[in-house]
Amino acid sequence: MSGLIVVAVRPEQTGAATGMNANIRTIGGSIGTAVMASIVTSNAACGRAAARLGLTNGFWFLAACIEPPR
């Protein structure tokens, strides 16, 4: 991804573009982790099968949030 960013921007903007890429990836990872954890733990107190259901529901939810390729 970094290579694509470097090619896509003017040379004087490379630092800002790669920095924004790192920030957005960190924010997205944090939000995704928090959402997944809340979905999984909402079912975890009910037992092992419910925890598996929480994982399944969490993965389906996050998969639905991904924009399909064009």
PyMOL Python script that loads the backbone (N, CA, C, O; Angstrom):
from pymol import cmd

cmd.read_pdbstr("""\
ATOM      1  N   MET A   1       0.826  -1.180   0.000  1.00  0.00           N
ATOM      2  CA  MET A   1       0.000   0.000   0.000  1.00  0.00           C
ATOM      3  C   MET A   1       0.877   1.253   0.000  1.00  0.00           C
ATOM      4  O   MET A   1       0.567   2.235  -0.674  1.00  0.00           O
ATOM      5  N   SER A   2       1.957   1.209   0.750  1.00  0.00           N
ATOM      6  CA  SER A   2       2.821   2.391   0.799  1.00  0.00           C
ATOM      7  C   SER A   2       3.380   2.737  -0.571  1.00  0.00           C
ATOM      8  O   SER A   2       3.502   3.913  -0.917  1.00  0.00           O
ATOM      9  N   GLY A   3       3.722   1.717  -1.353  1.00  0.00           N
ATOM     10  CA  GLY A   3       4.227   1.956  -2.699  1.00  0.00           C
ATOM     11  C   GLY A   3       3.205   2.639  -3.590  1.00  0.00           C
ATOM     12  O   GLY A   3       3.548   3.520  -4.379  1.00  0.00           O
ATOM     13  N   LEU A   4       1.955   2.234  -3.463  1.00  0.00           N
ATOM     14  CA  LEU A   4       0.889   2.869  -4.244  1.00  0.00           C
ATOM     15  C   LEU A   4       0.696   4.319  -3.842  1.00  0.00           C
ATOM     16  O   LEU A   4       0.441   5.176  -4.688  1.00  0.00           O
ATOM     17  N   ILE A   5       0.818   4.593  -2.556  1.00  0.00           N
ATOM     18  CA  ILE A   5       0.655   5.968  -2.067  1.00  0.00           C
ATOM     19  C   ILE A   5       1.777   6.852  -2.577  1.00  0.00           C
ATOM     20  O   ILE A   5       1.532   7.979  -3.009  1.00  0.00           O
ATOM     21  N   VAL A   6       3.003   6.356  -2.532  1.00  0.00           N
ATOM     22  CA  VAL A   6       4.156   7.138  -2.993  1.00  0.00           C
ATOM     23  C   VAL A   6       4.016   7.471  -4.473  1.00  0.00           C
ATOM     24  O   VAL A   6       4.339   8.583  -4.891  1.00  0.00           O
ATOM     25  N   VAL A   7       3.542   6.527  -5.261  1.00  0.00           N
ATOM     26  CA  VAL A   7       3.380   6.755  -6.699  1.00  0.00           C
ATOM     27  C   VAL A   7       2.224   7.716  -6.987  1.00  0.00           C
ATOM     28  O   VAL A   7       2.265   8.448  -7.976  1.00  0.00           O
ATOM     29  N   ALA A   8       1.201   7.722  -6.139  1.00  0.00           N
ATOM     30  CA  ALA A   8      -0.009   8.485  -6.416  1.00  0.00           C
ATOM     31  C   ALA A   8       0.066   9.960  -6.035  1.00  0.00           C
ATOM     32  O   ALA A   8      -0.773  10.743  -6.481  1.00  0.00           O
ATOM     33  N   VAL A   9       1.042  10.363  -5.226  1.00  0.00           N
ATOM     34  CA  VAL A   9       1.111  11.760  -4.783  1.00  0.00           C
ATOM     35  C   VAL A   9       2.379  12.423  -5.300  1.00  0.00           C
ATOM     36  O   VAL A   9       3.325  11.763  -5.729  1.00  0.00           O
ATOM     37  N   ARG A  10       2.365  13.753  -5.245  1.00  0.00           N
ATOM     38  CA  ARG A  10       3.554  14.498  -5.639  1.00  0.00           C
ATOM     39  C   ARG A  10       4.680  14.227  -4.637  1.00  0.00           C
ATOM     40  O   ARG A  10       4.403  13.964  -3.466  1.00  0.00           O
ATOM     41  N   PRO A  11       5.931  14.286  -5.068  1.00  0.00           N
ATOM     42  CA  PRO A  11       7.048  13.962  -4.179  1.00  0.00           C
ATOM     43  C   PRO A  11       7.075  14.770  -2.879  1.00  0.00           C
ATOM     44  O   PRO A  11       7.470  14.245  -1.838  1.00  0.00           O
ATOM     45  N   GLU A  12       6.666  16.030  -2.925  1.00  0.00           N
ATOM     46  CA  GLU A  12       6.697  16.852  -1.707  1.00  0.00           C
ATOM     47  C   GLU A  12       5.578  16.485  -0.724  1.00  0.00           C
ATOM     48  O   GLU A  12       5.592  16.941   0.420  1.00  0.00           O
ATOM     49  N   GLN A  13       4.618  15.674  -1.151  1.00  0.00           N
ATOM     50  CA  GLN A  13       3.524  15.265  -0.282  1.00  0.00           C
ATOM     51  C   GLN A  13       3.622  13.808   0.179  1.00  0.00           C
ATOM     52  O   GLN A  13       2.700  13.295   0.813  1.00  0.00           O
ATOM     53  N   THR A  14       4.726  13.149  -0.135  1.00  0.00           N
ATOM     54  CA  THR A  14       4.880  11.737   0.203  1.00  0.00           C
ATOM     55  C   THR A  14       4.818  11.506   1.707  1.00  0.00           C
ATOM     56  O   THR A  14       4.145  10.581   2.161  1.00  0.00           O
ATOM     57  N   GLY A  15       5.502  12.324   2.475  1.00  0.00           N
ATOM     58  CA  GLY A  15       5.516  12.159   3.928  1.00  0.00           C
ATOM     59  C   GLY A  15       4.130  12.306   4.545  1.00  0.00           C
ATOM     60  O   GLY A  15       3.733  11.503   5.388  1.00  0.00           O
ATOM     61  N   ALA A  16       3.407  13.317   4.131  1.00  0.00           N
ATOM     62  CA  ALA A  16       2.054  13.530   4.655  1.00  0.00           C
ATOM     63  C   ALA A  16       1.121  12.399   4.238  1.00  0.00           C
ATOM     64  O   ALA A  16       0.296  11.952   5.035  1.00  0.00           O
ATOM     65  N   ALA A  17       1.244  11.935   3.006  1.00  0.00           N
ATOM     66  CA  ALA A  17       0.360  10.868   2.525  1.00  0.00           C
ATOM     67  C   ALA A  17       0.628   9.554   3.252  1.00  0.00           C
ATOM     68  O   ALA A  17      -0.320   8.871   3.640  1.00  0.00           O
ATOM     69  N   THR A  18       1.876   9.189   3.444  1.00  0.00           N
ATOM     70  CA  THR A  18       2.169   7.941   4.161  1.00  0.00           C
ATOM     71  C   THR A  18       1.813   8.060   5.634  1.00  0.00           C
ATOM     72  O   THR A  18       1.412   7.074   6.251  1.00  0.00           O
ATOM     73  N   GLY A  19       1.951   9.242   6.204  1.00  0.00           N
ATOM     74  CA  GLY A  19       1.544   9.459   7.590  1.00  0.00           C
ATOM     75  C   GLY A  19       0.039   9.325   7.763  1.00  0.00           C
ATOM     76  O   GLY A  19      -0.427   8.728   8.733  1.00  0.00           O
ATOM     77  N   MET A  20      -0.715   9.875   6.831  1.00  0.00           N
ATOM     78  CA  MET A  20      -2.177   9.732   6.889  1.00  0.00           C
ATOM     79  C   MET A  20      -2.586   8.272   6.712  1.00  0.00           C
ATOM     80  O   MET A  20      -3.524   7.809   7.361  1.00  0.00           O
ATOM     81  N   ASN A  21      -1.898   7.553   5.851  1.00  0.00           N
ATOM     82  CA  ASN A  21      -2.186   6.132   5.673  1.00  0.00           C
ATOM     83  C   ASN A  21      -1.992   5.381   6.993  1.00  0.00           C
ATOM     84  O   ASN A  21      -2.826   4.558   7.371  1.00  0.00           O
ATOM     85  N   ALA A  22      -0.909   5.662   7.679  1.00  0.00           N
ATOM     86  CA  ALA A  22      -0.646   4.999   8.964  1.00  0.00           C
ATOM     87  C   ALA A  22      -1.714   5.364   9.998  1.00  0.00           C
ATOM     88  O   ALA A  22      -2.181   4.500  10.739  1.00  0.00           O
ATOM     89  N   ASN A  23      -2.098   6.635  10.047  1.00  0.00           N
ATOM     90  CA  ASN A  23      -3.129   7.068  11.002  1.00  0.00           C
ATOM     91  C   ASN A  23      -4.474   6.404  10.721  1.00  0.00           C
ATOM     92  O   ASN A  23      -5.129   5.917  11.643  1.00  0.00           O
ATOM     93  N   ILE A  24      -4.885   6.381   9.475  1.00  0.00           N
ATOM     94  CA  ILE A  24      -6.176   5.798   9.117  1.00  0.00           C
ATOM     95  C   ILE A  24      -6.181   4.295   9.396  1.00  0.00           C
ATOM     96  O   ILE A  24      -7.183   3.762   9.872  1.00  0.00           O
ATOM     97  N   ARG A  25      -5.079   3.608   9.107  1.00  0.00           N
ATOM     98  CA  ARG A  25      -5.001   2.177   9.392  1.00  0.00           C
ATOM     99  C   ARG A  25      -5.081   1.911  10.892  1.00  0.00           C
ATOM    100  O   ARG A  25      -5.725   0.951  11.317  1.00  0.00           O
ATOM    101  N   THR A  26      -4.434   2.752  11.695  1.00  0.00           N
ATOM    102  CA  THR A  26      -4.475   2.583  13.147  1.00  0.00           C
ATOM    103  C   THR A  26      -5.876   2.825  13.688  1.00  0.00           C
ATOM    104  O   THR A  26      -6.365   2.056  14.516  1.00  0.00           O
ATOM    105  N   ILE A  27      -6.519   3.882  13.228  1.00  0.00           N
ATOM    106  CA  ILE A  27      -7.879   4.191  13.670  1.00  0.00           C
ATOM    107  C   ILE A  27      -8.845   3.081  13.247  1.00  0.00           C
ATOM    108  O   ILE A  27      -9.671   2.640  14.047  1.00  0.00           O
ATOM    109  N   GLY A  28      -8.747   2.636  12.011  1.00  0.00           N
ATOM    110  CA  GLY A  28      -9.613   1.560  11.536  1.00  0.00           C
ATOM    111  C   GLY A  28      -9.410   0.267  12.317  1.00  0.00           C
ATOM    112  O   GLY A  28     -10.374  -0.428  12.638  1.00  0.00           O
ATOM    113  N   GLY A  29      -8.164  -0.052  12.620  1.00  0.00           N
ATOM    114  CA  GLY A  29      -7.887  -1.246  13.409  1.00  0.00           C
ATOM    115  C   GLY A  29      -8.446  -1.142  14.813  1.00  0.00           C
ATOM    116  O   GLY A  29      -8.964  -2.122  15.349  1.00  0.00           O
ATOM    117  N   SER A  30      -8.348   0.017  15.406  1.00  0.00           N
ATOM    118  CA  SER A  30      -8.875   0.214  16.760  1.00  0.00           C
ATOM    119  C   SER A  30     -10.390   0.106  16.789  1.00  0.00           C
ATOM    120  O   SER A  30     -10.951  -0.545  17.671  1.00  0.00           O
ATOM    121  N   ILE A  31     -11.049   0.734  15.842  1.00  0.00           N
ATOM    122  CA  ILE A  31     -12.512   0.687  15.795  1.00  0.00           C
ATOM    123  C   ILE A  31     -12.990  -0.732  15.492  1.00  0.00           C
ATOM    124  O   ILE A  31     -13.926  -1.222  16.124  1.00  0.00           O
ATOM    125  N   GLY A  32     -12.354  -1.384  14.535  1.00  0.00           N
ATOM    126  CA  GLY A  32     -12.734  -2.753  14.199  1.00  0.00           C
ATOM    127  C   GLY A  32     -12.560  -3.701  15.370  1.00  0.00           C
ATOM    128  O   GLY A  32     -13.405  -4.564  15.608  1.00  0.00           O
ATOM    129  N   THR A  33     -11.464  -3.543  16.103  1.00  0.00           N
ATOM    130  CA  THR A  33     -11.219  -4.385  17.269  1.00  0.00           C
ATOM    131  C   THR A  33     -12.256  -4.140  18.351  1.00  0.00           C
ATOM    132  O   THR A  33     -12.755  -5.088  18.958  1.00  0.00           O
ATOM    133  N   ALA A  34     -12.587  -2.876  18.600  1.00  0.00           N
ATOM    134  CA  ALA A  34     -13.579  -2.555  19.630  1.00  0.00           C
ATOM    135  C   ALA A  34     -14.961  -3.098  19.266  1.00  0.00           C
ATOM    136  O   ALA A  34     -15.663  -3.632  20.124  1.00  0.00           O
ATOM    137  N   VAL A  35     -15.352  -2.963  18.005  1.00  0.00           N
ATOM    138  CA  VAL A  35     -16.652  -3.470  17.572  1.00  0.00           C
ATOM    139  C   VAL A  35     -16.694  -4.988  17.697  1.00  0.00           C
ATOM    140  O   VAL A  35     -17.660  -5.549  18.214  1.00  0.00           O
ATOM    141  N   MET A  36     -15.641  -5.647  17.221  1.00  0.00           N
ATOM    142  CA  MET A  36     -15.605  -7.109  17.294  1.00  0.00           C
ATOM    143  C   MET A  36     -15.635  -7.581  18.744  1.00  0.00           C
ATOM    144  O   MET A  36     -16.352  -8.528  19.065  1.00  0.00           O
ATOM    145  N   ALA A  37     -14.878  -6.946  19.612  1.00  0.00           N
ATOM    146  CA  ALA A  37     -14.852  -7.340  21.025  1.00  0.00           C
ATOM    147  C   ALA A  37     -16.218  -7.166  21.677  1.00  0.00           C
ATOM    148  O   ALA A  37     -16.634  -8.006  22.475  1.00  0.00           O
ATOM    149  N   SER A  38     -16.912  -6.093  21.347  1.00  0.00           N
ATOM    150  CA  SER A  38     -18.229  -5.890  21.958  1.00  0.00           C
ATOM    151  C   SER A  38     -19.242  -6.917  21.456  1.00  0.00           C
ATOM    152  O   SER A  38     -20.098  -7.356  22.224  1.00  0.00           O
ATOM    153  N   ILE A  39     -19.164  -7.303  20.194  1.00  0.00           N
ATOM    154  CA  ILE A  39     -20.079  -8.317  19.663  1.00  0.00           C
ATOM    155  C   ILE A  39     -19.781  -9.679  20.285  1.00  0.00           C
ATOM    156  O   ILE A  39     -20.704 -10.389  20.683  1.00  0.00           O
ATOM    157  N   VAL A  40     -18.516 -10.047  20.373  1.00  0.00           N
ATOM    158  CA  VAL A  40     -18.146 -11.352  20.923  1.00  0.00           C
ATOM    159  C   VAL A  40     -18.496 -11.439  22.397  1.00  0.00           C
ATOM    160  O   VAL A  40     -19.067 -12.437  22.837  1.00  0.00           O
ATOM    161  N   THR A  41     -18.167 -10.422  23.159  1.00  0.00           N
ATOM    162  CA  THR A  41     -18.405 -10.492  24.603  1.00  0.00           C
ATOM    163  C   THR A  41     -19.875 -10.344  24.964  1.00  0.00           C
ATOM    164  O   THR A  41     -20.264 -10.671  26.085  1.00  0.00           O
ATOM    165  N   SER A  42     -20.688  -9.866  24.057  1.00  0.00           N
ATOM    166  CA  SER A  42     -22.118  -9.785  24.365  1.00  0.00           C
ATOM    167  C   SER A  42     -22.729 -11.177  24.496  1.00  0.00           C
ATOM    168  O   SER A  42     -23.773 -11.333  25.129  1.00  0.00           O
ATOM    169  N   ASN A  43     -22.100 -12.179  23.911  1.00  0.00           N
ATOM    170  CA  ASN A  43     -22.582 -13.558  23.986  1.00  0.00           C
ATOM    171  C   ASN A  43     -21.708 -14.451  24.857  1.00  0.00           C
ATOM    172  O   ASN A  43     -22.100 -15.582  25.146  1.00  0.00           O
ATOM    173  N   ALA A  44     -20.547 -13.987  25.282  1.00  0.00           N
ATOM    174  CA  ALA A  44     -19.572 -14.854  25.937  1.00  0.00           C
ATOM    175  C   ALA A  44     -20.008 -15.335  27.310  1.00  0.00           C
ATOM    176  O   ALA A  44     -19.591 -16.418  27.720  1.00  0.00           O
ATOM    177  N   ALA A  45     -20.816 -14.596  28.036  1.00  0.00           N
ATOM    178  CA  ALA A  45     -21.207 -14.984  29.391  1.00  0.00           C
ATOM    179  C   ALA A  45     -22.139 -16.190  29.393  1.00  0.00           C
ATOM    180  O   ALA A  45     -22.330 -16.820  30.434  1.00  0.00           O
ATOM    181  N   CYS A  46     -22.715 -16.514  28.258  1.00  0.00           N
ATOM    182  CA  CYS A  46     -23.687 -17.606  28.192  1.00  0.00           C
ATOM    183  C   CYS A  46     -23.049 -18.967  27.955  1.00  0.00           C
ATOM    184  O   CYS A  46     -23.766 -19.968  27.940  1.00  0.00           O
ATOM    185  N   GLY A  47     -21.769 -19.049  27.775  1.00  0.00           N
ATOM    186  CA  GLY A  47     -21.107 -20.331  27.571  1.00  0.00           C
ATOM    187  C   GLY A  47     -20.295 -20.368  26.306  1.00  0.00           C
ATOM    188  O   GLY A  47     -20.244 -19.406  25.540  1.00  0.00           O
ATOM    189  N   ARG A  48     -19.655 -21.517  26.104  1.00  0.00           N
ATOM    190  CA  ARG A  48     -18.737 -21.677  24.992  1.00  0.00           C
ATOM    191  C   ARG A  48     -19.440 -21.598  23.629  1.00  0.00           C
ATOM    192  O   ARG A  48     -18.931 -20.953  22.712  1.00  0.00           O
ATOM    193  N   ALA A  49     -20.580 -22.234  23.489  1.00  0.00           N
ATOM    194  CA  ALA A  49     -21.308 -22.189  22.210  1.00  0.00           C
ATOM    195  C   ALA A  49     -21.739 -20.767  21.880  1.00  0.00           C
ATOM    196  O   ALA A  49     -21.721 -20.361  20.718  1.00  0.00           O
ATOM    197  N   ALA A  50     -22.126 -20.010  22.903  1.00  0.00           N
ATOM    198  CA  ALA A  50     -22.530 -18.628  22.669  1.00  0.00           C
ATOM    199  C   ALA A  50     -21.340 -17.775  22.252  1.00  0.00           C
ATOM    200  O   ALA A  50     -21.486 -16.853  21.449  1.00  0.00           O
ATOM    201  N   ALA A  51     -20.154 -18.080  22.798  1.00  0.00           N
ATOM    202  CA  ALA A  51     -18.959 -17.346  22.394  1.00  0.00           C
ATOM    203  C   ALA A  51     -18.645 -17.614  20.932  1.00  0.00           C
ATOM    204  O   ALA A  51     -18.257 -16.699  20.206  1.00  0.00           O
ATOM    205  N   ARG A  52     -18.806 -18.857  20.490  1.00  0.00           N
ATOM    206  CA  ARG A  52     -18.606 -19.164  19.071  1.00  0.00           C
ATOM    207  C   ARG A  52     -19.619 -18.411  18.205  1.00  0.00           C
ATOM    208  O   ARG A  52     -19.287 -17.906  17.133  1.00  0.00           O
ATOM    209  N   LEU A  53     -20.847 -18.349  18.688  1.00  0.00           N
ATOM    210  CA  LEU A  53     -21.879 -17.592  17.967  1.00  0.00           C
ATOM    211  C   LEU A  53     -21.499 -16.116  17.906  1.00  0.00           C
ATOM    212  O   LEU A  53     -21.704 -15.463  16.883  1.00  0.00           O
ATOM    213  N   GLY A  54     -20.945 -15.589  18.997  1.00  0.00           N
ATOM    214  CA  GLY A  54     -20.494 -14.198  19.000  1.00  0.00           C
ATOM    215  C   GLY A  54     -19.406 -13.954  17.976  1.00  0.00           C
ATOM    216  O   GLY A  54     -19.424 -12.934  17.288  1.00  0.00           O
ATOM    217  N   LEU A  55     -18.447 -14.883  17.862  1.00  0.00           N
ATOM    218  CA  LEU A  55     -17.393 -14.757  16.853  1.00  0.00           C
ATOM    219  C   LEU A  55     -17.978 -14.793  15.444  1.00  0.00           C
ATOM    220  O   LEU A  55     -17.604 -13.997  14.582  1.00  0.00           O
ATOM    221  N   THR A  56     -18.888 -15.714  15.228  1.00  0.00           N
ATOM    222  CA  THR A  56     -19.512 -15.820  13.910  1.00  0.00           C
ATOM    223  C   THR A  56     -20.275 -14.545  13.571  1.00  0.00           C
ATOM    224  O   THR A  56     -20.144 -14.011  12.469  1.00  0.00           O
ATOM    225  N   ASN A  57     -21.062 -14.065  14.510  1.00  0.00           N
ATOM    226  CA  ASN A  57     -21.819 -12.828  14.280  1.00  0.00           C
ATOM    227  C   ASN A  57     -20.891 -11.646  14.044  1.00  0.00           C
ATOM    228  O   ASN A  57     -21.150 -10.811  13.178  1.00  0.00           O
ATOM    229  N   GLY A  58     -19.811 -11.576  14.815  1.00  0.00           N
ATOM    230  CA  GLY A  58     -18.860 -10.483  14.645  1.00  0.00           C
ATOM    231  C   GLY A  58     -18.196 -10.482  13.283  1.00  0.00           C
ATOM    232  O   GLY A  58     -18.068  -9.434  12.649  1.00  0.00           O
ATOM    233  N   PHE A  59     -17.772 -11.661  12.829  1.00  0.00           N
ATOM    234  CA  PHE A  59     -17.143 -11.747  11.509  1.00  0.00           C
ATOM    235  C   PHE A  59     -18.123 -11.397  10.396  1.00  0.00           C
ATOM    236  O   PHE A  59     -17.757 -10.703   9.447  1.00  0.00           O
ATOM    237  N   TRP A  60     -19.362 -11.867  10.500  1.00  0.00           N
ATOM    238  CA  TRP A  60     -20.358 -11.519   9.489  1.00  0.00           C
ATOM    239  C   TRP A  60     -20.637 -10.017   9.479  1.00  0.00           C
ATOM    240  O   TRP A  60     -20.778  -9.417   8.414  1.00  0.00           O
ATOM    241  N   PHE A  61     -20.716  -9.410  10.670  1.00  0.00           N
ATOM    242  CA  PHE A  61     -20.966  -7.975  10.743  1.00  0.00           C
ATOM    243  C   PHE A  61     -19.832  -7.190  10.096  1.00  0.00           C
ATOM    244  O   PHE A  61     -20.073  -6.290   9.291  1.00  0.00           O
ATOM    245  N   LEU A  62     -18.595  -7.532  10.450  1.00  0.00           N
ATOM    246  CA  LEU A  62     -17.464  -6.797   9.889  1.00  0.00           C
ATOM    247  C   LEU A  62     -17.315  -7.054   8.398  1.00  0.00           C
ATOM    248  O   LEU A  62     -16.900  -6.159   7.661  1.00  0.00           O
ATOM    249  N   ALA A  63     -17.646  -8.264   7.932  1.00  0.00           N
ATOM    250  CA  ALA A  63     -17.599  -8.554   6.498  1.00  0.00           C
ATOM    251  C   ALA A  63     -18.617  -7.713   5.739  1.00  0.00           C
ATOM    252  O   ALA A  63     -18.363  -7.282   4.614  1.00  0.00           O
ATOM    253  N   ALA A  64     -19.770  -7.485   6.363  1.00  0.00           N
ATOM    254  CA  ALA A  64     -20.802  -6.661   5.722  1.00  0.00           C
ATOM    255  C   ALA A  64     -20.383  -5.197   5.648  1.00  0.00           C
ATOM    256  O   ALA A  64     -20.885  -4.453   4.806  1.00  0.00           O
ATOM    257  N   CYS A  65     -19.477  -4.781   6.513  1.00  0.00           N
ATOM    258  CA  CYS A  65     -19.033  -3.379   6.532  1.00  0.00           C
ATOM    259  C   CYS A  65     -17.998  -3.072   5.451  1.00  0.00           C
ATOM    260  O   CYS A  65     -17.747  -1.903   5.156  1.00  0.00           O
ATOM    261  N   ILE A  66     -17.402  -4.090   4.863  1.00  0.00           N
ATOM    262  CA  ILE A  66     -16.365  -3.889   3.859  1.00  0.00           C
ATOM    263  C   ILE A  66     -17.019  -3.529   2.533  1.00  0.00           C
ATOM    264  O   ILE A  66     -17.973  -4.173   2.098  1.00  0.00           O
ATOM    265  N   GLU A  67     -16.495  -2.502   1.909  1.00  0.00           N
ATOM    266  CA  GLU A  67     -17.019  -2.092   0.595  1.00  0.00           C
ATOM    267  C   GLU A  67     -16.554  -3.082  -0.453  1.00  0.00           C
ATOM    268  O   GLU A  67     -15.360  -3.374  -0.533  1.00  0.00           O
ATOM    269  N   PRO A  68     -17.473  -3.611  -1.266  1.00  0.00           N
ATOM    270  CA  PRO A  68     -17.066  -4.579  -2.295  1.00  0.00           C
ATOM    271  C   PRO A  68     -16.204  -3.903  -3.354  1.00  0.00           C
ATOM    272  O   PRO A  68     -16.379  -2.719  -3.640  1.00  0.00           O
ATOM    273  N   PRO A  69     -15.271  -4.657  -3.937  1.00  0.00           N
ATOM    274  CA  PRO A  69     -14.441  -4.078  -5.001  1.00  0.00           C
ATOM    275  C   PRO A  69     -15.272  -3.715  -6.225  1.00  0.00           C
ATOM    276  O   PRO A  69     -16.314  -4.313  -6.492  1.00  0.00           O
ATOM    277  N   ARG A  70     -14.796  -2.745  -6.942  1.00  0.00           N
ATOM    278  CA  ARG A  70     -15.522  -2.279  -8.139  1.00  0.00           C
ATOM    279  C   ARG A  70     -14.936  -2.877  -9.381  1.00  0.00           C
ATOM    280  O   ARG A  70     -15.412  -2.603 -10.482  1.00  0.00           O
TER     281      ARG A  70
END
""", "prot")
cmd.dss("prot")
cmd.show_as("cartoon", "prot")
cmd.util.cbc("prot")
cmd.orient("prot")
